[in-house]
Amino acid sequence: MCRRMQYFTYILASRPRGTLYVGITNDLVRRVHEHRQAPVDSFTKRYGVGLLVYFEQHATAEAAIRREKTLKSWQRVWKVQLIETANPDWRDLYPDIL
């Protein structure tokens, strides 16, 4: 049986309305865990970015990459509005996806 691949665009935050990080992955649980562990010097380690505050699922890698590029080009205020529309309390969504 062939399992269909999933891709995700996600936003991590250091705290509500804090530093934001936009990324893509095909394994959201693993990738958020990696960000939280941050064993090497990285943006997420440097700024303490580890709260999963927003994510979208995509059918293809190309769609996820396009969306990531779009979100990265957005003004910060637009990203905050996107997060607050879907997650007004800036709740960490990581426990929900485990």
C-alpha positions, 0 to 999 in steps of 0.5 A, spaced: 500 500 500 502 506 498 501 512 503 500 519 500 505 524 502 503 530 506 507 537 506 506 542 511 507 550 512 508 552 519 509 558 523 513 557 530 513 563 535 518 564 541 512 567 545 505 570 543 507 576 538 514 574 539 519 572 534 516 568 528 519 562 524 516 560 517 518 553 515 516 547 511 516 539 512 513 533 510 513 530 518 510 536 522 511 532 529 519 530 527 520 537 525 517 541 531 521 536 535 527 538 532 526 545 533 525 545 540 531 540 541 535 545 537 542 541 538 546 546 533 546 553 533 540 556 529 535 561 528 530 557 532 535 556 538 538 563 538 531 566 539 528 561 543 522 559 537 519 553 539 511 554 539 507 551 534 502 557 533 500 555 526 500 550 520 497 548 513 497 541 510 499 541 502 498 535 497 505 537 494 512 539 496 511 544 490 505 547 494 508 547 501 514 551 498 510 556 494 506 557 500 512 558 505 515 563 500 509 567 500 508 567 508 516 569 508 514 575 503 509 577 508 509 583 512 509 581 520 503 584 521 499 579 516 503 573 519 500 575 526 493 576 523 493 569 520 495 566 526 490 570 530 485 568 526 486 561 526 489 561 533 487 567 537 490 565 544 497 563 541 496 556 544 502 551 542 499 546 537 504 541 538 500 537 543 494 537 538 498 533 533 502 528 537 
